[in-house]
């Protein structure tokens, strides 16, 4: 029997997949349970929702549980036309990219794990601004709940691959496997996984950084041979500035931004310097 899920349920489900804290997840799940049609075709789905609600309630009741405290991800409210994340292995050039693309001043050093907590900045493209957040690096057994929450709620992930490293295949594989084994995954477009409740896919663009270093082309060939990436990619150099203007444009286009210029009733011409921004398909 088909589930025939209502638009109200679908909206609650989208909000759940984008939730940035356990408390928000609980509220969305409860709304989904209220909105779901009650018939035999949704019995299993209702059971799954009730189980998730019960589990979250238990977690939130534990005083020592990380879920009981305010989520670190919630300290980074979305700003600008969209949220874009810098993700990658240790010492891959993410902080250098943040410094070049924004006015943020991250610590940049030639040793790994320089970035310990998410660091935000604002990146401009023409008259639009985007929130750009440098995330702590991903390594074996080294990924935080905050990172997962931010990726889940972002509009675009920039996966930075360091072409100067001989172990780039292994490092990139660790990042991809970390997300492939979670409920938050990386893909060509942001979408919901209809076959698995709770799974969300975030639009991801691969940045092949340090394209100007010795051996870059050979390492790209290794990556293509041993770890073909099912994602679009862009060649850049954060240090030399290669490809950065194209990167800004790609962010704008991939987020499908529409600029809306407004005019005061008493003015003859609209303000062409500070547009409102919406996503293609949205309404004001």
C-alpha positions, 0 to 999 in steps of 0.5 A: 500500500503506498504511503501517499505522504503529504506536502506537510510531511515532506516539508517536516522531513526536509527540515529534519534532514537540515537540522543542526542540533538534536533538539531541532531534530526531535522537534522535526521528527515529532512534526513528521509523526503528526503529519504522516497519514495514519494507515497500514502503508505507513505502519513501518515508517511510523514505527521508525519515527517513534523509535528515533524520537524515543532515542533522541529523548533519552539522549537529551535527558542525559546530563553528560550527553553531548546532545544535552548541551548546545550544539556547536554547529548552532553557533554558526547561523547561516549568513549571506546567500548560502553556506559553503564549507571547506572540507578535507584531509589535514594540511591540505590548504583549506585555511589558505583558501579561507584567508584568500577568499575572505577577510578571515585570518585563520592560523596557517602552518606547515603542520596538520590539525592547525584548524581545531574548530570551525572558522567562518568568513564571508566570500564575495562574488560580484554583489553577493556574499556567501558564508564560507566555513573552514572545518577541522580536517578529517582523518581516521577516527577524527571527525566531530559531530559538529562537522557532520551537522554543518555538512548536513545543513550546508548548501555546498561542500568544497572538498579540498585535495592537496596535489603536493602529497604523495598519499593524496589517494589514501587521504581522500579515500578516508574523507569519502569513506567517513561520509559514505558510512554516515547519514550525511553523504557527499554527492553531485547535488543536494537531495534526500535519499528516499530509500533511507530515512535520515540520510541526506546528500550534500552537493559537493565540488572537488577542489584540486589544490596546488595545481602549480606544484611539481608532479600535480598532473601525475598525482591527478592521474593516480587519483583517477586510476585508484580513486575515481571521484564521482564528483565534479572538480576544479583545478586551483592554487590557493597560494598563486590565485589560480582558478579562484575567480572561477571558483567564486562563479561556480559557487554562485551558479551551483547554488542557483542564486537569483538576485532581486533588486528593490526600489523604494516607492518614492524613488525613481531607480532601484538599489543596484548595490545590495540585492536580496538573494533567493534560490531558483524556484523560491518565492519572496 
